[in-house]
């Protein structure tokens, strides 16, 4: 009877037991989700790099959105929310 209890304890709570296996499985799924997220981010960045290397339209879009590029003859309008 004691041997059976020891075997059960080792199976459920011991090193390499079910509880440790469940914890490792959860960590594996966390790593897989993070890996997928990073792969999607890498794909997006690769597409942006490709766009920047192949044409001026992407560079102009980035300059407009990030640096506030305004071409000669264009008028800049800034909308301010009245919620402040």
Buried (B, 14 or more C-beta within 10 A) or exposed (E): EEEEEEEEEEEEEBEEBEEEEEEEEEEEEEEEEEEEEEEEEEEEEEEEEEBBEEEEEBEEBBEEEEEEEEEEEEEEEEEEEEEE
